Every structure is written in C-alpha cells, then in structure tokens.
Amino acid sequence: MSENRRKRREDNRKEHKNKSDISRKDKIIGILAIIIVLLLGTIAGYYYSLSNAR
C-alpha cells in the first residue's frame, strides 16, 4: 500500500513540475529584455537630469 501512495505522490510532483516549464532560450530573452529596459530607463533619467540642470 505504501508503494502505491509513493507512486501517486511522485506522479503528482511530476504534474506540478511540467506547468512552469520555461525553455532556457525564453529565460535568456526575458533577462535580456529586463536589462535593456533598466538601461533605457537609467539613460533617460540621466539625460532628463542633464536637460534640467541648464
């Protein structure tokens, strides 16, 4: 009986793992997109502060 319970719990864990499968390529694209957005925000803030300093 405990073997059946163990097998059922393993099957449940496998089902939950598959829901959030994100490929390595998608993760890299997401991280690069976040970095680009942060850089653009920093550059825009820098130029904005320079234009107000005059």
N, C-alpha and C positions, 0 to 999 in steps of 0.2 A: 504494500500500500504506500509506503513512503517513497518508493521509486516512482510511482505514478504521480505523486504530488510533486516530487522534484522535477520530473519531466514537464509537468504542466507549468511550473514556475519558470523553468528555462524557456519554454515557448512564449510565455508572457513577456519575459525580458527581451526576447528577440523581436517581438512585435513592437515594443516601445522603442527599440533602437532604430528601427527602419523608418520611423516617422520623421526624424530630423536628419536624414542623410543629405549632406551638402557636399558636393564634389570639391576637390582641392582647388580646381580652377575657379569655381564660384567664390570660394573663400578668398583667394588671392585678389580677384576682381573687386570684391567688396571692400577689402582692406585698402587697396589702392584708391578706390573711389572716396573713402573716408579721408585718407591722407590728402588727396587732391583738394577736397572741399575745405579742409582745415587750412591748407596752404593758401588757397584763394582768399579765404576769409582773413587770414593774417596779412596778406599783401594788400587787400582792400582797406583794412583798418589802418595800415601803415601809411598808405597814400592819402587816406582821408585825414589823418592827423597832420601830415605834411601840408596838405592844402589849407587846413585851418590855421596853421602856425604863421602864415604870412600876414 
